[in-house]
Amino acid sequence: MNTETKNNIVPKWRFPDLKDADGWNERLLGEISEIVRGGSPRPIEEFITTDSNGLNWLKIADVSSEAKYITQTKERVIREALKNTREVFPGDLILSNSMSFGRPYISKIKTCIHDGWIAIRKIKDEINTDFLYYLISNERSQIYFSVNAAGAAVKNLNAEIIKLLPVTIPSTKEQIKIADCLSSLDEIITAENQKLKTLQAHKKGLMQQLFPAEGETVPKLRFEEFREVEEWQEETLGSAAKFINGRAYKQEELLDKGKYRVLRVGNFFTNKEWYYSDLELEADKYCEDGDLLYAWSASFGPRIWHGEKTIYHYHIWKVEPNDTIDKSFLYILLDYETEKMKTQSSNGFALLHITKGTIEGWECHFPISKKEQIKIAECLFSLDELITAQKEKIEALQKHKKGLMQGLFPNINE
């Protein structure tokens, strides 16, 4: 049944030449396209091939969360796989139906998709593909997917749910204008993300040169005034600094509001919802502006605390350097050595936390001269400032895009 309705649906913002155009038509996604699920031949190992004549085989891991287009796959399957899978073609949309479900991509290649994907194909001629991509990416569509996804622990979508997605469609001319506007902004965001990756790669390469390589006692790159001074000394992190335990909490001790914020690992790298406490504790259970901290579980690593007096949680250490090491350099050193620790594995699994014994016993090199320590820290901190500024620029662009989409697409609730 065709549910097309000519409602007086209009977005908040319209292009000047379309200000007096007709309202948007409300439809269902399944009425303007065909929705089909992918398929996986099993056991998949028997269908994988390195033959260049094989068929592209797309997996969730092949696609970046930032991408808009599918341009390549890492693996191929033999042609016999077609009996148990599904092919999509350039111009088809696909979206994941579990985990990070509902995120659309536009395929620019012919590829087979496994049952973790759902394809939106045979899109009607009057629908612009890029417009449909942004329509499905829009907040209204994503809320629909979130509300209707099945499963308690792991949410997932199916073709029937996706077919019933309500969509509002303007004229083809307006579709193209909206798609061009948002695509140009996406191109800017992509370029800025590439700049960020370049800065991060530059920092990683610079750190590898500013610290001694495995088996060496001096770095490959050294500031001129320190080239003739003594070699770096080898010490354990435990001999360079004191790692002080935070405090564990019972749930009833954590408040929605209180005298002190409680810094947990969830707040360590992101601005997650805060808990508070009115407890008065020993002086070493608080961190204050400028203190060096280290989260030892989950996304472990160092951070310099900036803010008011705060209680830090048990899964965080306060790190106090001794007289031989500069605090800012110690932060850089911990950051560098943590990346090494993250490559360590046990029984095939990446480390999920660092024990106090491990970090205190971890052997590393650092310069005897505090002047050299400070010089290295200043160099890398200046690069960190560029990286932070670039991240903020990208966040501002993404916020602008979100606001733009809210204005360019109708809010049905209003």
N, C-alpha and C positions, 0 to 999 in steps of 0.2 A: 504494500500500500504506500502510495506517495504521500508523505506528510508535509510537503512544501506548504508553507504559509507566508503570505505577504503581510507580515506585521510591520508596524512602524518602528522597526528596530534600526537604530543608527548609533554609531560610535560617538564618543565625546569629541574626537577630533576628526575632521575630514579635510581633504585637500581642497584648495579654493575653487577649482573648477568642478568639484563634485559636491559642493556644499548643499546644493538643492537636488541632488540625485535621489533616486528611490531608496527606500529603506532596504535593509538586508533581509534575505529569505532564510528562515530556519528550516534545516533539514536534519537527517540522520546520516552519519558517515557511511553507513552501509548502503544508502541510496545513491551516493555519488561515486562509489568505488566498490571493488570486490575485496573482501577481507578473508585471507587464508592463512593457515598456520604452516610453519615450516615442518620439516621431517628429518629424522636422523636414521640412516641405515646403521644396523648394528650386527656385529661389533664394528665400530667405526674404523678400528685399526686395519681391518681387512679391505677397506675402501680407499684409504689414503694412498696417494701416489706422488712421485716426484716428476712424473712425465709432464712435459710442457703442454701436451695435448689434453691433460686432465681438466676437469671442471673446477672452477673456483669454489672454495668451501669456506663460508663465512662463520666465524665464531664470535661470541660476545667480546672476548679478549682482544680481538683484532681491531676493535673500534675505540678510538679515544672518546672520552666523555665530552670533550670540547668540539668534536668534529660535527660537521653538517652533512658531509658527503661520504659515501663508501666508494673508495677508489682502488682498493687492492685487498687481497687476502693473503694469509701466510701459508695456507695449505691448499691442496687440490684433492679431488676425489676422482675415481675412475667413473666412466660413463654409466656403468651398471648401477651406480648409486641413485640415478634418476628414478628408479622404481620406488624408492623409499624416502625421497626428499622433495624439495620444491625449488624451482628456479625463479629468480626475480630478474628483472631487466632494467636497463637504464631508464630512469624516470619513475620507477616504482619507489614507494616509501616503505621502510621497514621499521618496526619498533620491537624492543625487547618485551617479553611477556612475564618476566619474573625479575626478582632482585630490583635493579634500577629500572623498573618497568615504565612503559609509556614514553620513553625518550625516542623521538623519531629521527630517522636519517634518510637522506635521499641517495639511492643507489645510482652510481655512474657506470657500473659494470654489470655484466651478466654473471650471476653467482648462485650457487645452491645455498640454502639456509637451513640450519638445524631447527629442532622443535622449540628452541628458546627464543625464536623470532616469529613475528607475525608480519605478513606482507600486506600492504595496501596498494592494490594494482588495478588496472583497467579503470583508471580515474577518468571521469567524464571530460570531454573536450573543453567544456566551458570552465573547468576548474584549473587554475594555475598551480603547478606542482609546488613551487616555492611558497606561494600563499598558503597552501594546505599544510606545508611543513610548519609554518609559523602558527597557523591556527591550532594545530595539534600540540605545539610547544606552549601555547598560551596557558595562562594560569587557570582559566575556566576548565579547559580540557584536562589538565593535570589533576585538578581537584576531583573531577569526575572519575578519573582512573583510580585515584587514591581511595575514594569512597566506595567504589564498586569492586575493587580487586578482592579476590577470594584468598582465604588462608590466614591463619592466626599469626604464626611465626614468620613465614615467608609469603609475602603478598605476590599474587600472580594474576595475569589477565588471560582471557580467552577471546576467541574471535567474536563470539556472540556479544560479549560486553562491549567490545570495540565497535561493532556494527551499530550499536545503539547510542554512540556518542553524539550528542546534539551539536550541530555546527551551524554557524550563521554565515551566509554567503552573499557578498555584494556583486556588483557587475564585474565582468572580466577586467575592465579598465581599472576599476578601483583595486581589485586583487593585485594586478601587476604593479600599481603604484606603491601599495603597502609592502609587497614583497621586495621591490627594488630599494625602498627606503631602509627596511630592516637588513637586507643583504649587504648594503653599503656599510651599515654600522657593524655588522658581523665581520666584514673584511678588516675594518679598523681594529676591532677587538682581537682578531686573529693575529694581525701584525704586531700589536702590543704584547700579546702572549708570547710571540716568537722573540721579541726583544727581551722579555723576562727570562725565557729559557736560555738565551744567549748570555745574559748577565750571570745567571746561576751556573752555567757551564764554565764561564770565565772564572768565577770565584772558586769553583771546585778545582780547576786546573791550576789556579794561582796557589791555592792551599797546598796542593801536591808538590809544588816547587818550593814553597816557603818552609816546608817541613822536610826533614831527612827521609829519604826512601828507605825501604826495608834493608837492614844491614849497613846503613850509612850513619855517620855521626854529624854530618853537616848538610844543610839543605842545598839543593841545586842552585837556587836563586837566593842571594844574600845581599842585603844593603851594603853599599860600598864601604861605609865606615866600620863595618863589622867583619870584613872579609879576612882580616889578618888576626882576629882575636881567637880565643880558644874554641875547641869543639863543643858542641852541645852535650850536656850531661844527661845520662840515662837515670831516670828515677821512676818510682811507682807513683801513681796519682795519690795514693794514701800518704806518701811522704811529702807531697807538695801541698796538700790541703786536708782539712777536716770535713767529713761528711756527716751532718747532724740530722738525725731522724725527726720527721714530723710526728704528728699525733693522729692516732686512729680515733674514729668517732662512732658512737652509737647513734642510730637514726634519731632518737628522741633528743639528742644534744644539738642537732642541726635545726636551725630556725629559718623561717622565710624572711624575717627581719631581726636584726640584732646589732650589737656593738661592733663586732668584728666580722669581716668577710672571711670565709673559709676557702682557701685556694686548693681546689682538687685538680687531678690530672685533666678532667674534662674542661677546666677553665685555663689550663696551662698554655695551650696554643690557640684556643678559640674563646670567644666571649660567650660561653655557655651560661645558662641560668645559675646564679650564685646562691649558695647557702650562707647562713650567718650563725654566729655563736656569741653568747654572753659570758662564756667561761673565761676566767682569769688564769693564765698558765705561766709556766716558767718562761723567762725572757727569751731562751733560745728556740721556743716554739712559734715565735712570730718572725715574719720577714718584713723588712722596711725598704723604702726607696733605695735602689742601688744594690741590694743584696743579690748574690749569685745563687740560683736555685737549680736543681736537677730533678726532673721527673724520671723515675726508674722503672715505670711500668707502662704498658701500652705504647704510645708514640714517645719513647723515652728520648731525653736530650736536655741540654741546658737552656736557661733563660735568665736574663737579668731583670729583676722585678722592678717595675716602675709603678708607684702608687703608695697609698697610705698603709699604715701598720695593719698587717693581715696575718691570720693564722694559716699555716701551711699544713697540708694533710700528710698522713703517714707515707703515702706513695711518692713523696717529694723529699729530697734532702736539701738543707741549706748548706752551701759550700763555702767554707772560710779558708782562704789561702794563707800559707805561712809567709814568713818574711822574705823568702827567696823568689817568690813568684808574684807578678802583677795580676790583679783581679781580672782586668779586661783581657789580658793574654790567656789567663786560665779559662775564661769563657771560650775563647777561640780554640784552645787546646782541647777542651772537653767536646766541643762541636766536631772537631777533626777526628778525635779518637772514637767518638760515638759512631761515626760512619763506618769505621773499621769494625766496631763491635757488632753493628747491625748485619755485617756480612758473615758473622760467625753463625753456625747452625748446630743443632743437636738433633740427631735422629731424623734429619731431613727437614726439620721445621725451623723457621727463622726464630731468633730470640724474641720473646715477648716482654721480657723484663731483664734488668741488670741487678744482680745481687750486690750487696754492699762489699762482700769479700772480693767479688770480681772487679769492681771499679777501684777499690783501694789497692788491689794487687796488680792492676794493669800497668805494664811497663811502657814508658814513652820517653821521648827526648824533648828537652827544652833548653833554650840558651841560658847561660849563667848570668849574662848581663841583663839587668832589668831594662836598660835603655833599648836593647834589641827587642826584648819582649814587647815593650810599649810601641815600638816602631811597626812591628808586625801587626799588632792589634789595631793601630790607627789605620793602617793600609786596608785591612779587611773590614773594619767598621765603616770606612768611607764607602766601600763597595756595598756593604749591607744597607747603607742609607739609600743608595741608588736602587737596590732591589726592593726595599720597602716602598719607596716612592713609586716605583713601577707597578707594584701590587695595588697600591692605592689608586693609581690611575685606571687600572683595569677594573677594579671594584666600582669606581665612579662610572665608567662606561657601561658596565653591566647593570648598574642601578638605573642609569639613563635609559637603557634598552627596556628594562622591565616597565618603567613608567611610560615609555613610548608605546609599548604593546598594550598596556592598560587603556591608553587613550585611543589607539587605532582600532581596537576591537570592542564591540559592544559589551557592556555589562548587563546581562540579561536580568539580574536581580534588581537593577535600578529601573 
